[in-house]
Amino acid sequence: MRNLTIISCAALTLVGLAHAQEFQPRMGEPVRGLTPTQLAAFEAGKLEFETVLGKADGLGPIFNDSSCAQCHTTPDIGGSSTRTVTRFGLAATGGNPFDPLTAFGGSLLQSSALAEMPPEHFDAIPAMADVIIHRVTPHTFGAGLLEAVPSTDIEFGELNPPNGFVSGRVHWATPVEGGPLTAGRFGWKGGVPTVMTFSADASVNELGLSNRFFTADNAPQGDPALLALYDTVADPEDSIVPGAGRIDRQTDFQRYLAAPPQTPRSGMAGESVFTSIGCASCHTPQFTTGTAPEAALSGRTIRPYGDFLLHDMGVLGDGIVDGMASETEMSTRALWGMSSRDAFLHDGRATGGSFAQNVAAAIMWHDGEANFARLNFNALTPSDVDDLMGFLRSLGRAEFDNDLDGDVTVFDWFFLEPLFTAPGAGTVTPDSPGAEADIDADGDLDLEDFMQLQLAFTG
């Protein structure tokens, strides 16, 4: 293996950095431009996100896991996973609407409990439930940037549908922290409008941590007597002082997580294929954030590839009614960061193969408003399919990450080093081998790109 040569001359480094475009943050890193106070809040929030709660901290009595990071873990803290939760209910029939079976602990099953609870007092789906589905864990990268997108910009997609096949609608919801109705942008049904809403809701429902917005724990199987028997920590278990609670630190961490990188940043042939077959009709490429309390989140152009609207997905709907969302409606998932995932769709059913095979399986499950895009995908040539998959693999790929393992190491350098040339001597395009190292997109891998490689090197 070739040796990785790290140039240490400070003057040479400064010359290179004076002109080089900065590499993008990797998944799990903070947004660039945070103040020292905000960076400290990010780090404290990350520690909270990783903290394993016990009974004395307010865990339970029923829960799905004991820390945020035990589910949000791939490719780094705050990420996704194939870990699933179970939802259940009673389907609408005979003029009766969908019943989430709240009186029996629905619609979310908490599958774990404190050690003193016998199994018969939890982990039970009522016998009358005829809708039972699973949902995988989504990532939270770029959450603060998504929250900063104005509701009116999301609503624009509803009021101006891109073609005759698509008719998405905003899932309006009220943030738990107060304020006007806001366009939802998180959750498989899109009913979560803010990062704080997500933190507070997930804390009580996934950890059993009651807080100032959800002031009581879930009753095992919906039985208040069982809750009184096993819940020995006074509610709310989290601090009721704004800014002092666990949910506040969880929110800081998620709010300041950087958006997933996209490498190359633009120009891939596969993005044209993506648009031509209709994927971009729902997976809207770009938004610009509005004015947020933090300058680092304000006025930023982001490329999430999602419109955050509810769409009727036909047989791909999960059968659950959630707020405004019907049984067949699902919120468009943002595609950024998908290169690190090995399971797709709300229940992770598209899995078990290569990245391209899993993506193709996910597309084949698209129905309802997305049926036209599925048919267009089926008509693509093999070359177009390869281009499309190459583009989708760029969503979440770190710069200089030749082997797509999330790191920048000597193994990446082994393949990239022969491609480096003098300035202007290369012919690197966004679809060429080594395009992940052409930071400034000038068609060659030269000293300016190498300077950024040194900064991006993870060892």
C-alpha positions as a printed NumPy array, in Angstrom:
array([[  0.   ,   0.   ,   0.   ],
       [  1.181,   3.442,  -0.797],
       [  2.122,   5.547,   2.165],
       [ -0.18 ,   8.421,   3.025],
       [  1.985,  11.533,   2.895],
       [  0.783,  14.33 ,   5.143],
       [  2.307,  17.647,   4.146],
       [  3.084,  19.597,   7.28 ],
       [  4.38 ,  22.846,   5.823],
       [  2.137,  25.515,   7.356],
       [  2.706,  28.04 ,   4.58 ],
       [  1.798,  25.538,   1.878],
       [ -1.331,  24.525,   3.757],
       [ -2.452,  28.124,   4.104],
       [ -1.931,  28.759,   0.391],
       [ -4.082,  25.754,  -0.468],
       [ -6.835,  26.592,   2.023],
       [ -7.037,  30.159,   0.8  ],
       [ -8.724,  28.921,  -2.379],
       [-10.169,  25.514,  -1.528],
       [-13.854,  24.873,  -0.963],
       [-14.394,  23.419,   2.516],
       [-15.429,  19.778,   2.806],
       [-18.932,  19.077,   4.094],
       [-19.611,  17.952,   7.672],
       [-20.096,  14.213,   8.005],
       [-23.221,  12.656,   9.474],
       [-23.12 ,  13.048,  13.244],
       [-21.078,  16.273,  13.157],
       [-22.463,  19.699,  14.086],
       [-23.61 ,  22.393,  11.694],
       [-20.797,  24.713,  10.68 ],
       [-20.917,  28.259,  12.064],
       [-22.274,  27.545,  15.538],
       [-21.139,  29.859,  18.314],
       [-19.005,  28.431,  21.162],
       [-22.111,  28.427,  23.369],
       [-24.104,  26.539,  20.752],
       [-21.285,  24.042,  20.222],
       [-21.194,  23.417,  23.973],
       [-24.963,  22.839,  23.898],
       [-24.477,  20.38 ,  21.031],
       [-21.885,  18.404,  22.992],
       [-23.982,  18.404,  26.169],
       [-26.955,  17.28 ,  24.094],
       [-24.966,  14.468,  22.528],
       [-23.99 ,  13.25 ,  25.984],
       [-27.651,  13.318,  27.002],
       [-28.63 ,  11.505,  23.823],
       [-26.23 ,   8.7  ,  24.77 ],
       [-27.172,   8.577,  28.453],
       [-28.745,   5.284,  29.521],
       [-31.621,   5.981,  31.888],
       [-32.519,   3.895,  34.893],
       [-35.593,   3.608,  37.055],
       [-34.474,   6.462,  39.332],
       [-34.124,   8.729,  36.278],
       [-37.743,   8.12 ,  35.329],
       [-37.286,   5.293,  32.827],
       [-40.476,   3.342,  32.226],
       [-42.357,   1.663,  33.67 ],
       [-42.843,   0.599,  30.028],
       [-40.544,   1.696,  27.23 ],
       [-38.865,   0.643,  23.988],
       [-35.29 ,   1.422,  24.987],
       [-33.332,   3.19 ,  27.684],
       [-31.473,   5.839,  25.651],
       [-32.014,   7.781,  22.437],
       [-28.744,   6.557,  20.964],
       [-29.649,   2.896,  21.317],
       [-32.01 ,   3.359,  18.37 ],
       [-30.502,   6.382,  16.588],
       [-27.079,   4.954,  15.927],
       [-26.152,   4.499,  12.225],
       [-23.773,   5.657,  10.854],
       [-23.245,   7.773,  13.975],
       [-25.153,   9.019,  17.002],
       [-28.344,  10.683,  15.817],
       [-28.638,   8.358,  12.843],
       [-31.108,   5.711,  11.785],
       [-31.226,   1.97 ,  12.398],
       [-33.173,  -1.128,  11.45 ],
       [-34.617,  -1.153,  14.955],
       [-38.411,  -1.164,  14.683],
       [-41.333,  -0.192,  16.866],
       [-44.819,  -1.664,  16.578],
       [-48.046,   0.225,  15.963],
       [-51.483,  -1.341,  16.141],
       [-55.158,  -0.512,  15.975],
       [-58.616,  -1.545,  14.796],
       [-59.332,  -0.832,  11.143],
       [-62.265,   1.36 ,  10.154],
       [-65.381,  -0.631,   9.336],
       [-69.123,  -0.229,   9.129],
       [-68.958,   3.534,   9.381],
       [-66.71 ,   3.416,  12.45 ],
       [-63.366,   5.235,  12.077],
       [-59.952,   3.734,  12.744],
       [-59.548,   3.015,  16.469],
       [-56.005,   3.377,  17.884],
       [-57.105,   1.269,  20.888],
       [-55.815,   3.875,  23.312],
       [-57.697,   2.198,  26.155],
       [-55.532,  -0.89 ,  25.599],
       [-52.184,   0.929,  25.353],
       [-52.329,   1.787,  21.632],
       [-51.365,   2.734,  19.123],
       [-47.664,   2.37 ,  20.084],
       [-46.495,  -0.843,  21.711],
       [-43.868,  -0.447,  24.427],
       [-42.048,  -3.779,  24.251],
       [-39.835,  -3.456,  27.366],
       [-40.479,  -2.777,  31.037],
       [-38.803,  -2.384,  34.403],
       [-37.387,  -5.609,  35.816],
       [-40.086,  -5.997,  38.472],
       [-42.901,  -6.107,  35.914],
       [-44.015,  -9.607,  34.875],
       [-44.378, -10.104,  31.099],
       [-48.152, -10.467,  31.269],
       [-48.397,  -6.819,  32.346],
       [-46.81 ,  -5.419,  29.189],
       [-45.716,  -6.362,  25.667],
       [-49.217,  -7.297,  24.588],
       [-51.166,  -6.435,  21.455],
       [-54.914,  -6.627,  22.105],
       [-56.603,  -9.582,  20.439],
       [-59.056,  -7.309,  18.611],
       [-56.262,  -5.383,  16.823],
       [-56.362,  -6.116,  13.113],
       [-53.81 ,  -3.51 ,  12.026],
       [-50.288,  -4.359,  13.207],
       [-47.342,  -2.669,  11.52 ],
       [-43.682,  -1.898,  12.162],
       [-41.718,   1.3  ,  11.672],
       [-37.95 ,   1.6  ,  11.458],
       [-35.962,   4.328,  13.191],
       [-35.342,   7.429,  11.015],
       [-32.213,   9.553,  11.333],
       [-32.283,  13.073,  12.8  ],
       [-29.415,  14.623,  10.814],
       [-30.198,  18.168,   9.695],
       [-33.282,  18.344,  11.931],
       [-32.741,  21.958,  12.949],
       [-32.296,  22.989,   9.334],
       [-35.545,  21.257,   8.391],
       [-37.345,  22.98 ,  11.256],
       [-36.077,  26.31 ,   9.917],
       [-37.784,  25.798,   6.541],
       [-40.816,  28.134,   6.51 ],
       [-44.212,  26.404,   6.596],
       [-45.248,  28.481,   3.604],
       [-42.467,  26.946,   1.526],
       [-43.707,  23.444,   2.37 ],
       [-47.289,  24.525,   1.688],
       [-46.156,  25.787,  -1.732],
       [-45.836,  22.156,  -2.822],
       [-49.468,  21.521,  -1.92 ],
       [-50.744,  24.626,  -3.685],
       [-48.573,  24.079,  -6.764],
       [-48.534,  20.348,  -7.514],
       [-45.79 ,  19.499, -10.033],
       [-47.869,  17.254, -12.324],
       [-51.22 ,  15.557, -12.742],
       [-50.255,  12.54 , -10.643],
       [-49.241,  14.205,  -7.382],
       [-51.543,  15.933,  -4.882],
       [-49.75 ,  16.128,  -1.563],
       [-51.051,  18.05 ,   1.416],
       [-49.494,  19.626,   4.478],
       [-49.901,  17.829,   7.796],
       [-50.577,  20.838,  10.015],
       [-49.825,  20.383,  13.726],
       [-49.376,  22.524,  16.832],
       [-45.88 ,  22.428,  18.413],
       [-45.899,  21.208,  22.014],
       [-43.988,  24.33 ,  23.002],
       [-46.852,  26.472,  21.682],
       [-47.345,  28.731,  18.723],
       [-49.45 ,  28.585,  15.566],
       [-50.21 ,  25.564,  13.434],
       [-46.989,  24.536,  11.712],
       [-46.29 ,  22.309,   8.739],
       [-45.192,  18.906,   9.996],
       [-41.859,  17.674,   8.712],
       [-40.822,  14.785,  10.976],
       [-42.309,  11.343,  11.537],
       [-43.539,   8.72 ,   9.082],
       [-46.937,  10.418,   9.024],
       [-45.47 ,  13.929,   9.091],
       [-47.309,  15.013,  12.216],
       [-44.288,  16.336,  14.125],
       [-43.615,  20.032,  13.414],
       [-40.574,  20.829,  15.59 ],
       [-37.52 ,  19.177,  17.084],
       [-38.789,  19.904,  20.612],
       [-42.073,  18.176,  19.797],
       [-40.105,  15.171,  18.567],
       [-37.924,  15.072,  21.712],
       [-40.798,  15.407,  24.165],
       [-42.992,  12.883,  22.364],
       [-40.213,  10.315,  21.913],
       [-39.094,  10.696,  25.527],
       [-42.476,   9.801,  26.99 ],
       [-43.41 ,   7.165,  24.431],
       [-40.065,   5.456,  23.772],
       [-38.281,   5.995,  27.12 ],
       [-41.217,   6.383,  29.492],
       [-39.818,   9.767,  30.565],
       [-42.694,  12.111,  31.43 ],
       [-41.92 ,  15.794,  30.942],
       [-43.458,  19.249,  31.072],
       [-45.37 ,  18.67 ,  27.834],
       [-46.441,  15.065,  28.437],
       [-46.882,  14.981,  32.182],
       [-47.809,  11.326,  32.772],
       [-46.32 ,   7.996,  31.752],
       [-48.081,   5.498,  29.533],
       [-50.169,   2.956,  31.415],
       [-49.186,  -0.663,  30.75 ],
       [-51.844,  -2.112,  28.436],
       [-53.768,   1.095,  29.095],
       [-54.459,   0.019,  32.701],
       [-54.154,   2.917,  35.229],
       [-53.946,   0.427,  38.125],
       [-50.793,  -1.139,  36.65 ],
       [-49.301,   2.315,  36.149],
       [-49.966,   3.222,  39.795],
       [-48.393,  -0.061,  40.889],
       [-45.135,   0.224,  38.958],
       [-44.545,   3.945,  38.376],
       [-42.792,   4.954,  41.599],
       [-41.109,   8.165,  40.376],
       [-43.257,  11.289,  40.635],
       [-44.401,  12.84 ,  37.353],
       [-43.228,  14.729,  35.467],
       [-39.91 ,  12.932,  35.729],
       [-37.988,  15.421,  33.596],
       [-37.314,  18.979,  34.731],
       [-40.236,  21.341,  34.224],
       [-37.847,  24.31 ,  33.885],
       [-37.477,  25.319,  30.212],
       [-33.901,  24.803,  29.12 ],
       [-32.999,  22.569,  32.068],
       [-34.563,  19.252,  31.089],
       [-33.308,  16.181,  29.331],
       [-35.647,  16.961,  26.449],
       [-33.978,  20.376,  26.08 ],
       [-30.539,  18.803,  25.747],
       [-31.867,  16.166,  23.336],
       [-33.327,  18.986,  21.272],
       [-30.071,  20.963,  21.247],
       [-28.162,  17.97 ,  19.922],
       [-30.634,  17.16 ,  17.155],
       [-31.2  ,  20.801,  16.282],
       [-27.5  ,  21.406,  15.689],
       [-26.744,  18.211,  13.748],
       [-25.406,  18.969,  10.294],
       [-27.259,  17.92 ,   7.181],
       [-25.963,  14.741,   5.537],
       [-23.33 ,  15.462,   2.874],
       [-23.964,  14.976,  -0.833],
       [-20.918,  13.955,  -2.823],
       [-20.513,  14.993,  -5.593],
       [-22.573,  18.024,  -4.705],
       [-24.168,  18.39 ,  -8.146],
       [-23.927,  17.452, -11.787],
       [-24.396,  13.679, -11.678],
       [-26.185,  12.158, -14.67 ],
       [-28.349,  10.131, -12.299],
       [-30.007,  13.239, -10.913],
       [-31.375,  14.01 , -14.367],
       [-32.769,  10.466, -14.466],
       [-34.22 ,  10.988, -10.975],
       [-36.057,  14.071, -12.209],
       [-37.114,  12.678, -15.575],
       [-38.951,   9.656, -14.15 ],
       [-40.844,  11.789, -11.635],
       [-39.051,  11.086,  -8.35 ],
       [-38.448,  14.801,  -7.796],
       [-42.197,  15.441,  -7.964],
       [-42.392,  14.349,  -4.32 ],
       [-38.716,  14.187,  -3.334],
       [-38.223,  17.931,  -3.813],
       [-34.481,  18.532,  -4.108],
       [-34.007,  21.922,  -2.482],
       [-35.286,  24.337,   0.154],
       [-33.885,  27.495,   1.737],
       [-34.208,  27.934,   5.474],
       [-35.816,  31.075,   6.88 ],
       [-34.72 ,  33.178,   9.821],
       [-33.941,  30.962,  12.805],
       [-32.751,  32.013,  16.275],
       [-29.293,  30.784,  15.248],
       [-27.435,  32.425,  12.388],
       [-25.929,  29.042,  11.467],
       [-29.398,  27.711,  10.622],
       [-30.669,  30.821,   8.831],
       [-30.753,  31.455,   5.083],
       [-29.152,  28.105,   4.285],
       [-29.764,  26.255,   1.031],
       [-30.334,  22.588,   1.85 ],
       [-30.98 ,  19.583,  -0.391],
       [-33.109,  17.08 ,   1.531],
       [-34.982,  15.539,  -1.425],
       [-38.384,  15.505,   0.247],
       [-41.482,  17.719,   0.082],
       [-42.711,  16.831,   3.626],
       [-46.271,  16.484,   2.352],
       [-48.75 ,  13.673,   2.9  ],
       [-49.34 ,  11.545,  -0.2  ],
       [-51.771,   8.7  ,  -0.792],
       [-49.456,   5.742,  -1.275],
       [-52.091,   3.094,  -1.907],
       [-50.987,  -0.343,  -0.736],
       [-47.786,   1.17 ,   0.687],
       [-49.815,   2.98 ,   3.364],
       [-49.424,   1.479,   6.827],
       [-53.092,   1.379,   7.867],
       [-52.612,   3.776,  10.791],
       [-54.501,   7.055,  11.182],
       [-52.328,   9.726,  12.783],
       [-53.679,  13.259,  13.127],
       [-54.616,  14.466,   9.641],
       [-52.963,  11.473,   7.97 ],
       [-55.252,   8.707,   6.736],
       [-54.545,   4.977,   6.574],
       [-53.012,   5.179,   3.095],
       [-51.193,   8.496,   3.461],
       [-47.496,   8.703,   4.281],
       [-45.164,  11.688,   4.534],
       [-42.465,  11.893,   1.883],
       [-39.204,  10.841,   3.459],
       [-36.169,  13.053,   2.896],
       [-33.639,  10.994,   0.946],
       [-30.526,  12.775,   2.183],
       [-28.319,  10.364,   4.103],
       [-29.723,   7.277,   2.376],
       [-26.304,   5.953,   1.333],
       [-25.722,   4.737,   4.904],
       [-28.957,   2.746,   5.087],
       [-29.453,  -0.923,   4.293],
       [-33.24 ,  -1.022,   4.696],
       [-35.836,   1.229,   3.08 ],
       [-39.523,   2.127,   3.457],
       [-41.352,   2.749,   6.731],
       [-41.094,  -0.856,   7.874],
       [-37.67 ,  -1.631,   6.393],
       [-39.074,  -4.306,   4.087],
       [-36.714,  -3.329,   1.24 ],
       [-33.578,  -4.978,   2.604],
       [-31.329,  -8.006,   2.326],
       [-29.614,  -7.125,  -0.955],
       [-27.107,  -4.654,  -2.291],
       [-27.796,  -0.931,  -2.052],
       [-29.108,  -0.898,  -5.634],
       [-31.263,  -3.978,  -5.069],
       [-32.781,  -2.527,  -1.903],
       [-33.524,   0.802,  -3.574],
       [-35.089,  -0.94 ,  -6.56 ],
       [-37.261,  -3.022,  -4.222],
       [-38.389,   0.138,  -2.409],
       [-39.338,   1.761,  -5.718],
       [-41.294,  -1.325,  -6.747],
       [-43.404,  -0.995,  -3.575],
       [-44.377,   2.58 ,  -4.462],
       [-48.081,   2.843,  -5.238],
       [-50.867,   5.388,  -5.31 ],
       [-49.572,   8.801,  -6.309],
       [-46.102,   7.332,  -6.876],
       [-47.248,   4.604,  -9.249],
       [-46.311,   6.671, -12.308],
       [-42.71 ,   7.031, -11.099],
       [-42.493,   3.27 , -10.499],
       [-43.679,   2.584, -14.048],
       [-41.148,   5.074, -15.413],
       [-38.38 ,   3.397, -13.403],
       [-39.313,   0.037, -14.915],
       [-38.853,   1.513, -18.394],
       [-35.295,   2.716, -17.78 ],
       [-32.332,   1.248, -19.602],
       [-29.742,  -0.599, -17.473],
       [-27.351,   2.307, -18.019],
       [-29.907,   4.809, -16.713],
       [-30.572,   2.605, -13.693],
       [-26.844,   2.525, -12.93 ],
       [-26.696,   6.315, -13.193],
       [-29.716,   6.683, -10.909],
       [-28.239,   4.386,  -8.273],
       [-24.927,   6.231,  -8.439],
       [-26.725,   9.484,  -7.739],
       [-28.76 ,   8.059,  -4.856],
       [-25.563,   6.639,  -3.36 ],
       [-24.16 ,  10.193,  -3.314],
       [-26.828,  11.235,  -0.766],
       [-24.935,  10.905,   2.494],
       [-21.548,  10.072,   1.027],
       [-18.677,  11.901,   2.704],
       [-16.078,  13.579,   0.537],
       [-12.909,  11.491,   0.017],
       [-14.81 ,   8.373,   1.184],
       [-13.852,   6.153,  -1.737],
       [-14.966,   2.883,  -0.142],
       [-18.254,   4.298,   1.226],
       [-17.604,   3.201,   4.807],
       [-18.118,   6.636,   6.384],
       [-14.422,   7.17 ,   7.179],
       [-11.534,   8.841,   5.374],
       [ -8.527,   6.595,   5.913],
       [ -5.424,   5.217,   4.199],
       [ -7.679,   2.766,   2.363],
       [ -9.414,   5.661,   0.616],
       [ -6.048,   7.299,  -0.086],
       [ -4.763,   4.088,  -1.686],
       [ -7.297,   4.442,  -4.505],
       [ -7.357,   8.235,  -4.694],
       [ -3.615,   8.943,  -4.733],
       [ -3.043,   7.809,  -8.371],
       [ -5.773,  10.224,  -9.512],
       [ -4.106,  13.36 ,  -8.127],
       [ -2.504,  15.567, -10.76 ],
       [ -1.213,  19.055, -11.331],
       [ -3.896,  21.769, -11.506],
       [ -5.839,  21.686, -14.782],
       [ -4.415,  18.34 , -15.86 ],
       [ -7.327,  16.105, -14.919],
       [-10.632,  15.154, -16.513],
       [-12.707,  14.338, -13.457],
       [-16.467,  14.641, -13.944],
       [-19.173,  14.179, -11.285],
       [-19.621,  10.599, -12.557],
       [-15.909,   9.738, -12.711],
       [-13.962,   7.583, -10.258],
       [-12.474,   9.954,  -7.717],
       [-15.213,  12.577,  -8.075],
       [-15.703,  12.309,  -4.314],
       [-12.287,  13.971,  -3.902],
       [-12.811,  16.882,  -6.305],
       [-13.948,  19.269,  -3.582],
       [-13.897,  22.398,  -5.723],
       [-15.458,  20.609,  -8.739],
       [-12.852,  22.011, -11.111],
       [-12.261,  18.74 , -12.952],
       [ -9.012,  17.683, -11.318],
       [ -7.65 ,  16.402,  -8.035],
       [ -4.885,  18.808,  -7.096],
       [ -3.22 ,  20.432,  -4.107],
       [ -6.298,  22.36 ,  -3.024],
       [ -8.31 ,  19.12 ,  -2.858],
       [ -5.441,  17.432,  -1.024],
       [ -5.394,  20.139,   1.617],
       [ -9.047,  19.421,   2.36 ],
       [ -8.327,  15.699,   2.427],
       [ -5.856,  16.314,   5.242],
       [ -8.526,  18.113,   7.248],
       [-11.12 ,  15.458,   6.508],
       [ -8.8  ,  12.538,   7.34 ],
       [-10.214,  10.453,  10.187],
       [ -7.304,   8.034,  10.585]])
